Amino acid sequence: MTKYHKYINSEALGKGASAYTEGLDERKAKKLGLGILRVSFALIVILIILGIAYIMDKPYKRYDQAKSLMENYEFEQAMDIFWGIRDIKDSSVMMEENKYKLAISYLENKDFETSIKLFKELKGYANSAYFINIAKYSQAKAYVLEGQYNKALKLVEEIAKSEGTDNILADIYFHLAENYFKDRIYKEALHYLNLVSPQNEAVKELRTMTNYELGWNALIDKDYSGAIFYFNEIDAGYEDVSERITEANYKLAIQFYEEGKFLRARTIFQQLNGYKESEKYLEDVLFLDSFTGTWVSKPNYYKIIIAGWDIYIYFERSYSTEKNLFDSKLTRKGNRLSTPHEDYYIKDGKLYEENIYETKVYTKESISTYVPK
C-alpha cells in the first residue's frame, strides 16, 4: 500500500512536472513571439523614420550637388537639378543665377543665339539687358566677318534702340567699314566711317585710304568732280594727292569746254596756272566767249544763238506765222567759227555770217543762249 502510494505519487509528480514544463515552454514561446513582434515593429518604425528622413534629406543633398555643379561650371546639369527642386530653399533664386552664368558661358563660347535666348528669358535679371546687346554686338561682328552684312545691320538696328550703346555701335560700324573696304565697296565703307567719331586714329587712317581709292575710281570713271571731292577730303598720307587734284581739275575743265560750258571751263583753266595745255584751252574759251549769246539781223526776223559749239538759226517769215529753227555744230578755224556751209567772225563788235553767196551782219542782242521752242 505504501509502495503503491509512493508509485502513484511519483507518476503524478512526473506528469505534473511535464505539464509544467510544457506550460513554461508555451509561455516562453508566447513571450518570444511577442518580443520578436515588438522588435519587428520597432525596426519597421525605424525604417520608416529613416526612409522619411532620407526622402526629406534627398532634395537638400541634390541642392548641394547643384551648387557644386555650378562651382564646377556644369551649369546645364545644375539647371536640371534646380528645376526639380525649385521649391527647396532658394533654388528658384539659384536657378536664375545659374541660368545667368550659363548664358555668359554660351556668350564666351560664341554661341550667341543661345546666349541671347537665355538672357531674354531672365527678363532683366542683374545686367542681362546689357549682355543681350553684347551678344548681339558679337553676333553682328561675326556676321560682318562672314560677309552677311544684312544680318549684321538687322542686329545693329536692334542695338540702336537701346540707350548707352553708342560705343558698341561705333565698333560695329568700324568693322563694317573695314570689311567693305576689303571687298572694295568703298562708298559703303565711307558711309559707315562717317557714322563713327573722326577723332579715332584707326578711323582717320581708314577714311584716308577709302577717300584715296574713291578718288582714283572717280578719275577712271571720268567723274572728275567726284575725284576732286574725295581727294580734297585727304589731309595727309599720300604725296600725290595735290597732283591728282590738279589733274582732275584739268580734265573737268576740258569736259566743260567740250560741253560748251565755257564760263565754268574758263574759271578752272584760269586757276591752273598753265598746267599742261590749260593756256591753249583758256585762249579758246575766251575766243568762244566773244561769240556766245543771241545775235539779230536787220530786219529783225533772223536770230543766231551761239552756245558753246552749238549754233541755232531762228527766223520768222514776214509773210506767215511760221517759225523755223535750224541747228548745227561749230568748229574753229583760226579766228573764225565754221559750219559746213558758213563761216562766222567778229569785227567791230558785230557778227558776220559769210557763205559763197552773201555776207550777213548781226548785232548782239544779249548774252542769253536761250533757244525758242
C-alpha positions in Angstrom: 0.0 0.0 0.0 2.7 2.2 1.0 4.7 1.4 -2.2 1.7 1.9 -4.4 1.2 5.2 -2.8 4.8 6.1 -3.5 4.4 4.9 -7.0 1.3 6.9 -7.6 2.8 10.0 -6.2 5.9 9.7 -8.4 3.9 9.1 -11.5 1.6 12.1 -10.7 4.6 14.2 -9.9 6.2 13.3 -13.3 3.1 14.1 -15.1 2.8 17.4 -13.3 6.3 18.3 -14.0 5.9 17.5 -17.6 2.8 19.6 -17.8 4.5 22.4 -16.0 7.4 22.3 -18.4 5.1 22.4 -21.4 3.3 25.3 -19.9 6.6 27.1 -19.3 7.7 26.5 -22.9 4.4 27.8 -24.2 4.7 30.9 -22.1 8.3 31.4 -23.2 7.2 30.9 -26.9 4.5 33.4 -26.4 6.9 35.9 -24.8 9.5 35.2 -27.6 6.9 35.8 -30.3 5.7 38.9 -28.6 9.3 40.1 -28.3 10.0 39.4 -32.0 6.8 41.2 -32.9 7.8 44.1 -30.9 11.4 44.2 -32.4 10.0 43.9 -35.9 7.5 46.7 -35.3 10.4 48.8 -33.9 12.5 48.0 -36.9 9.7 48.9 -39.2 9.2 52.2 -37.4 12.9 52.9 -37.5 13.0 52.1 -41.2 10.0 54.3 -41.9 11.6 57.1 -39.9 14.9 56.6 -41.8 13.1 56.5 -45.1 11.2 59.6 -44.3 14.4 61.3 -43.2 16.1 60.1 -46.4 13.3 61.3 -48.5 13.2 64.6 -46.7 17.0 64.9 -46.8 17.5 63.9 -50.5 16.4 67.3 -52.0 18.8 69.1 -49.8 21.6 66.8 -50.9 20.6 67.5 -54.5 20.6 71.2 -53.8 24.2 70.9 -52.5 25.0 68.8 -55.6 23.6 71.5 -57.9 25.6 74.2 -56.2 28.7 72.1 -56.5 28.0 71.7 -60.2 27.6 75.4 -60.5 31.0 75.9 -58.9 32.5 73.5 -61.5 30.9 75.3 -64.4 28.5 72.4 -65.1 25.6 74.9 -65.5 23.3 72.7 -67.7 23.4 69.8 -65.2 22.9 72.2 -62.3 19.9 73.7 -64.1 18.2 70.3 -64.4 18.6 69.7 -60.7 17.5 73.1 -59.6 14.4 72.8 -61.7 13.5 69.5 -60.0 13.9 71.0 -56.5 12.7 74.6 -57.3 10.7 74.7 -54.1 13.6 73.8 -51.8 15.5 76.5 -50.0 16.4 79.3 -52.5 16.5 77.0 -55.5 14.5 79.4 -57.6 16.9 82.2 -56.9 19.9 79.9 -57.6 18.3 78.7 -60.8 18.2 82.3 -62.1 21.8 82.8 -61.1 22.8 79.6 -62.8 20.9 80.5 -66.0 22.7 83.9 -66.0 26.1 82.1 -65.7 25.0 79.6 -68.4 24.1 82.5 -70.7 27.5 84.1 -70.2 29.2 80.7 -70.8 27.4 80.5 -74.2 28.4 84.0 -74.9 32.1 83.2 -74.2 31.8 80.1 -76.4 30.4 82.2 -79.2 27.0 80.6 -79.2 25.4 84.0 -79.5 21.9 82.9 -80.4 21.5 80.6 -77.4 23.1 83.3 -75.2 20.6 85.9 -76.3 17.7 83.5 -75.8 18.7 82.7 -72.2 19.3 86.4 -71.4 15.9 87.3 -72.7 14.3 84.6 -70.5 15.9 86.2 -67.5 13.8 89.3 -68.1 16.1 91.9 -66.6 17.9 89.8 -64.1 21.2 91.6 -63.0 22.6 93.3 -66.1 21.3 90.8 -68.6 19.9 93.6 -70.8 23.5 94.8 -71.2 24.7 91.4 -72.1 21.9 91.0 -74.7 23.4 93.9 -76.5 26.9 92.5 -76.1 25.8 89.2 -77.5 24.0 90.9 -80.4 27.2 93.0 -81.0 29.4 89.9 -81.0 26.9 88.1 -83.4 26.9 91.2 -85.7 30.7 91.2 -85.8 30.6 87.5 -86.7 28.2 88.2 -89.5 30.4 91.0 -90.8 33.4 88.7 -91.0 31.2 86.2 -92.8 30.1 88.9 -95.3 26.5 88.6 -94.1 26.1 92.4 -93.9 22.2 92.4 -94.0 22.0 90.2 -90.9 24.6 92.3 -89.2 22.7 95.5 -90.0 19.5 94.0 -88.6 21.2 93.4 -85.3 22.6 96.9 -85.4 19.1 98.3 -85.7 18.0 96.3 -82.7 21.0 97.5 -80.6 20.4 101.1 -81.7 17.0 101.0 -79.9 18.8 100.7 -76.5 20.3 103.6 -74.7 24.0 103.8 -73.9 25.1 101.6 -76.9 27.0 104.3 -78.8 30.4 102.7 -78.3 29.1 99.3 -79.3 27.5 100.7 -82.5 30.7 102.7 -83.3 32.7 99.5 -83.1 30.3 97.6 -85.4 30.2 100.4 -87.9 34.0 100.4 -88.0 34.1 96.7 -88.6 31.6 97.1 -91.4 33.7 99.8 -92.9 36.8 97.6 -92.7 35.2 94.7 -94.4 33.5 96.8 -97.1 37.0 98.3 -97.8 38.5 94.8 -98.1 35.7 93.9 -100.5 36.5 97.2 -102.5 33.0 98.5 -101.8 34.4 101.9 -100.9 31.3 104.0 -100.9 29.7 101.7 -98.3 32.9 101.8 -96.3 32.9 105.6 -96.3 29.2 105.6 -95.3 29.9 103.6 -92.1 33.1 105.5 -91.3 31.1 108.7 -91.4 28.9 107.3 -88.6 32.0 107.0 -86.3 33.8 109.7 -84.4 36.6 111.1 -86.7 38.9 111.5 -83.6 39.8 107.8 -83.6 43.2 107.3 -85.3 42.2 104.0 -86.8 39.1 105.6 -88.3 41.1 108.5 -89.6 43.6 106.2 -91.3 40.8 104.0 -92.9 38.9 107.1 -94.0 42.0 108.5 -95.7 42.6 105.2 -97.5 38.9 105.0 -98.6 38.8 108.5 -99.9 42.0 107.9 -101.9 40.6 104.8 -103.5 37.3 106.6 -104.3 39.3 109.4 -105.8 41.1 107.1 -108.1 38.0 105.3 -109.1 36.3 108.5 -109.9 39.2 109.6 -112.1 39.0 106.3 -114.0 35.2 106.7 -114.4 35.7 110.3 -115.6 33.8 111.6 -112.6 36.2 114.5 -112.2 34.0 116.4 -109.7 33.8 113.3 -107.6 37.6 112.8 -107.8 38.2 116.4 -106.7 35.8 115.9 -103.7 37.4 112.7 -102.5 41.0 113.8 -102.9 40.2 117.1 -101.1 39.0 115.0 -98.1 42.5 113.7 -97.6 44.5 115.6 -95.0 47.8 113.6 -95.2 49.3 110.3 -96.0 49.6 110.4 -99.8 52.2 112.6 -101.5 50.5 112.6 -104.9 47.1 114.0 -103.7 47.9 117.6 -104.8 48.9 116.4 -108.2 45.7 114.2 -108.5 43.5 117.2 -107.6 45.2 119.3 -110.3 44.8 116.6 -112.9 41.1 116.1 -112.0 40.5 119.9 -112.3 42.2 120.0 -115.7 40.2 117.1 -117.0 37.0 118.6 -115.6 37.7 121.9 -117.3 38.2 120.1 -120.6 34.9 118.3 -120.1 33.2 121.6 -119.5 34.9 123.0 -122.6 33.8 120.2 -124.8 30.2 120.5 -123.5 30.2 124.2 -124.3 30.1 125.3 -120.6 32.8 127.9 -121.2 32.2 130.0 -118.1 32.9 127.0 -115.8 35.8 125.9 -118.0 37.3 129.4 -118.0 37.2 129.7 -114.2 39.1 126.4 -113.8 41.6 127.0 -116.5 42.5 130.4 -115.0 43.3 128.7 -111.7 45.5 126.0 -113.3 48.4 128.5 -113.9 49.5 127.0 -117.3 49.1 123.3 -116.3 49.6 121.2 -119.4 47.5 122.8 -122.3 45.3 124.9 -120.0 46.5 128.2 -121.6 45.6 127.0 -125.0 42.1 125.9 -123.8 41.8 129.2 -122.0 42.5 131.2 -125.1 39.9 129.1 -127.0 37.4 129.7 -124.2 38.0 133.5 -124.3 37.7 133.4 -128.1 34.4 131.5 -127.9 33.1 133.8 -125.2 33.1 136.7 -127.7 30.7 134.7 -129.9 28.4 133.4 -127.2 24.9 135.0 -127.0 22.0 136.0 -129.2 22.6 137.9 -132.4 19.9 139.6 -134.5 19.9 140.8 -138.1 18.2 143.7 -139.8 15.3 143.4 -140.4 14.7 141.7 -137.1 13.4 138.3 -138.2 16.7 136.4 -138.2 18.4 135.4 -135.0 21.6 133.4 -134.4 22.1 131.8 -131.0 25.6 130.6 -130.2 26.1 128.4 -127.2 29.4 126.8 -127.0 30.0 124.7 -130.0 26.3 124.8 -130.9 24.7 127.3 -133.3 21.0 127.8 -133.7 19.4 129.9 -136.6 15.9 131.1 -135.8 13.7 133.2 -138.0 10.1 134.3 -138.6 8.9 134.7 -142.2 7.4 138.1 -142.8 4.5 136.7 -144.9 3.4 134.0 -142.4 3.4 133.0 -138.8 5.7 130.1 -139.5 8.8 129.9 -137.4 11.9 127.9 -138.3 14.8 126.7 -136.2 18.0 125.1 -137.5 20.9 123.9 -135.5 24.5 122.9 -136.4 27.9 122.2 -134.8 30.7 124.7 -134.9 34.5 124.2 -135.3 37.3 126.7 -135.0 39.4 127.7 -138.0 41.8 130.4 -136.9 39.8 133.4 -135.8 36.6 132.0 -137.2 33.9 129.6 -136.3 32.6 127.4 -139.1 29.7 125.1 -140.1 29.8 123.0 -143.3 28.3 126.0 -145.2 29.1 129.2 -143.4 31.9 131.0 -141.6 31.4 133.3 -138.6 33.8 136.0 -137.4 33.5 139.1 -135.2 34.6 142.5 -136.4 34.0 145.8 -134.6 31.7 144.1 -132.1 29.4 142.7 -134.9 29.0 139.1 -136.0 29.5 138.3 -139.7 28.0 135.3 -141.4 29.7 134.5 -144.7 29.0 131.9 -147.4 29.7 131.6 -151.1 26.6 133.7 -151.9 26.5 136.6 -149.4 27.6 138.1 -146.1 25.2 139.0 -143.3 25.8 141.2 -140.4 24.3 140.6 -136.9 24.2 142.8 -133.8 24.5 141.3 -130.3 21.1 141.4 -128.6 22.1 139.7 -125.4 24.4 137.2 -123.8 21.5 134.8 -123.4 21.7 131.4 -125.1 18.0 130.6 -124.7 16.7 128.8 -127.7 13.0 129.3 -128.6 10.9 126.2 -129.0 
